[in-house]
Amino acid sequence: MISGDKQVAQYAQEFQEVFRTMWNEAISSPALKTLAEAKWNNPQLLPFTEDVKNMHVYMDEKQKQASDKLIEEKTPKNWRELAGVTLAQIILFNRRREGEVSKMRVAAFNVINDPLHSDVAEALSDLEKKLCKHFKRLEIRGKRDRKVPILLTPEMQNAMELLMKSRADCGVLEGNVYFFARPGQDTFLRGHTYINQFAKESNAKYPERISSTKLRKHVSTLSTILNLKDTEMDQLAGFLGHDITVHRKFYRLPEGTLQLAKVSKVLMALERGSLMNFKGQNLDQIEINPNETIPEEESESDADDEMEDGLSAAGKRE
């Protein structure tokens, strides 16, 4: 168009139109289909609760040691050690994406939300009121610029306050806007590095299963045991930073276990013709023995033979 060659410009426009028309059919759709089929029948390896618990205990002790070191001697090494364990703790406790917490800004920590409103407190139980005082909540930028919350325990908050006070003394650049900054650089610490490190150091049985993605699927899967209401499920999905449809489709895993345990009851009842015996019950209430044999029904020929035997016996008595 710049050179004034209208014919070449027309060819280019026609190519773009054909490209847009054929792209989905020729490239995009087959590619998505291939990616989806590759995930079929693949085992979904989620972390074990015992491994996560041991990792929490290990990092709590590690945080205390790192805090004492930083208080005694303010060096870049000690600051980085405390920042790394605090970063891993926040990711593990909140089941956040590691990139979201790693890129947390200093400004986000400085605007921790106000205490609970008195009118809202009236609708909460005594335990819930205590939890609101125990935890602190802040908001950071999540995936696709969504606002996602983070809950901080008192230990996490104390460690973060210590990190804030020691930034200048430990070589953190004044212009570095990230809270978990690298001393002497403009970049930030990577959460997955510390998650992998502490998973191995805590002697987890399967450390490779402990990652931010698998931890998020882990909490979504176990939430099905609680039998949450739709509104409560919305709150959980909102906290994890995704839509409820995404939560149900991708995060509530492994669905194969649920199908084996629950849907199989319906199929077995249909097979045995006993579904009406469970009228009014939900899937959790249905009790059916998989080893129970199905009673054989009499065939028409067997019934006819029995009828003939009965008639012949009656004739002899007459």
Secondary structure, DSSP 8 states (H G I E B T S, - for coil): --S--HHHHHHHHHHHHHHHHHHIIIIIHHHHHHHHHHTTT-------HHHHHHHHHHHHHHHHHHHHHHHH---HHHHHHHHHHHHHHHHHHHT--HHHHHT-BHHHHTT------HHHHTTS-HHHHHHHHH-EEEEEE-GGG-EEEEEE-HHHHHHHHHHHHHTGGGT--TT--BSSB-TTSSSB--HHHHHHHHHHHTT-SSGGG-SHHHHHHHHHHHGGGGT--HHHHHHHHHHHTS-HHHIIIIIS--HHHHIIIIIHHHHHHHHHT-GGGGTT--TTT----TT--------HHHHHHHHHHHHHHHHHH-
